[in-house]
Amino acid sequence: MKKRTKTIVAVIAGASILIGGIWLINESRYPNVPAFDDHFTRKFLNKDKKADNGFYEFKSKTDQYTMWFPEKYQVLHKYREDYTRNGKSYENWSAAYIKPYENDQQTYAIKAEFSENDTKSESIYVESLFKEQLDSKKPKQLETSNTRIYYDSAYTYFRGTNQHIVHDSKENHPNLYVAYVADKSSDKVIELIYDSVGENTETNQMDRKKWFLKMLQNIKFVKGN
């Protein structure tokens, strides 16, 4: 009986070591960055497609677009509203990067919403988005070969329950960036919002702007889907 027990224990121990070894090998296949540390986030990312300067390719579960995703961020999934999708026509997700800072923390967040909006009403959608988020009606514009991009930024803060928006970037570096990216060959669009909360989150306005524009200019909508 004792021999049989020892045999069973040895088999279990061997199996555990084998499973652990396989797990370690599988984990070692992924880049050692926060985005791949989270099992939900890595489902969207292509580990073999590292983009420029700390980004990896993100592929939507709608199969309608790809974009660059910053390697320090993780897609939130604790609550149902963190990630929602309706077939191939709609997707809404949020991602965050939290950095300890002195006795507090700095929080950096991205919110993306993919949908299909009638191109004929594009100016209305754009005006509504920037009015709501930044109290602005005339965002900056640029184009890639496949997309039209509208974007703007501002410094925002709350006093009590009231939000204040400051457009003078010389006095305060922007901590809220908003964009509307439209596909030139379809009704597909993405609304992208980035914001940061905490002391000294934004120390270099030009670096942050370049970082944000890199994401926008590398949104690619899939044709024929």
Residue pairs with C-beta under 8 A, 6 or more apart in sequence:
29 47
30 36
30 42
30 47
31 47
31 50
31 56
31 71
33 71
33 72
34 71
34 72
34 73
34 74
34 97
35 41
35 42
35 45
35 56
35 69
35 70
35 71
35 72
35 73
35 74
36 42
36 45
36 47
36 71
37 74
38 74
38 75
40 74
40 75
40 77
40 83
41 73
41 74
41 75
41 95
44 58
44 59
44 60
44 61
44 69
44 75
45 56
45 57
45 58
45 59
45 69
46 56
46 57
46 59
47 56
49 56
49 57
50 56
50 71
51 57
51 68
51 218
52 214
53 214
54 70
54 71
54 72
55 68
55 69
55 70
55 71
55 214
55 215
55 218
56 68
56 69
56 71
57 66
57 67
57 68
57 69
58 66
58 67
58 68
58 69
59 66
60 66
60 67
60 91
60 114
61 85
61 91
62 85
62 87
62 88
62 89
62 90
62 91
62 114
63 88
63 222
63 225
64 88
64 91
64 114
64 188
64 221
64 222
64 225
65 114
65 188
65 190
65 219
65 220
65 221
65 222
66 219
66 220
66 222
67 112
67 190
67 215
67 218
67 219
67 220
68 214
68 215
68 218
69 95
70 97
70 110
70 211
70 215
72 97
73 95
73 96
73 97
73 108
73 110
74 95
74 96
74 97
75 82
75 83
75 93
75 94
75 95
76 82
76 83
76 93
76 94
76 95
76 96
77 83
82 93
82 94
83 92
83 93
83 94
84 90
84 91
84 92
84 93
85 91
85 92
88 225
89 115
89 116
90 113
90 114
90 115
90 116
91 112
91 113
91 114
92 111
92 112
92 113
92 114
93 111
93 112
94 109
94 110
94 111
94 112
95 109
95 110
95 112
96 107
96 108
96 109
96 110
97 107
97 108
97 109
98 105
98 106
98 107
98 108
99 105
99 106
99 107
99 108
100 106
101 198
101 199
101 200
102 199
104 198
104 199
105 198
106 196
106 197
106 198
106 199
106 200
106 201
107 196
107 197
107 198
107 201
108 194
108 195
108 196
108 201
109 194
109 195
109 196
109 197
110 192
110 193
110 194
111 192
111 193
111 194
112 190
112 191
112 192
112 193
113 190
113 191
113 192
114 188
114 189
114 190
115 188
115 189
115 191
116 186
116 187
116 188
116 189
117 125
117 182
117 187
117 189
118 187
119 182
119 187
122 148
122 182
125 180
125 189
126 139
126 150
126 180
127 137
129 178
129 180
129 191
130 136
130 137
130 138
130 139
130 150
130 152
130 178
130 180
131 137
133 176
133 178
133 193
134 152
134 153
134 154
134 165
134 167
134 176
134 178
135 165
136 152
136 154
136 167
139 150
139 151
139 152
139 178
139 180
140 150
140 151
140 152
141 148
141 149
141 150
141 151
142 149
142 151
142 213
142 217
143 149
144 217
146 183
146 184
146 185
146 220
146 221
147 181
147 182
147 183
147 184
147 217
147 219
147 221
148 181
148 182
148 184
149 179
149 180
149 181
149 182
149 216
149 217
150 179
150 180
150 181
150 182
151 177
151 178
151 179
151 180
151 212
151 213
151 216
152 177
152 178
153 169
153 174
153 176
153 177
153 178
153 209
153 212
154 165
154 166
154 167
154 169
154 174
154 176
155 165
155 166
155 167
155 168
155 169
155 171
155 172
155 173
155 174
155 175
155 176
156 163
156 164
156 165
156 166
156 175
156 176
156 195
157 163
157 164
157 166
158 164
166 172
169 205
173 202
173 203
173 204
173 205
173 208
174 202
174 205
174 208
174 209
175 195
175 196
175 197
175 201
175 202
176 193
176 194
176 195
177 193
177 194
177 195
177 208
177 209
177 212
178 191
178 192
178 193
179 190
179 191
179 192
179 193
179 212
179 216
180 189
180 190
180 191
180 192
181 189
181 190
181 191
181 192
181 216
181 219
182 188
182 189
183 189
183 221
185 221
185 223
186 221
186 223
188 221
190 219
192 215
192 216
192 219
194 212
196 202
202 208
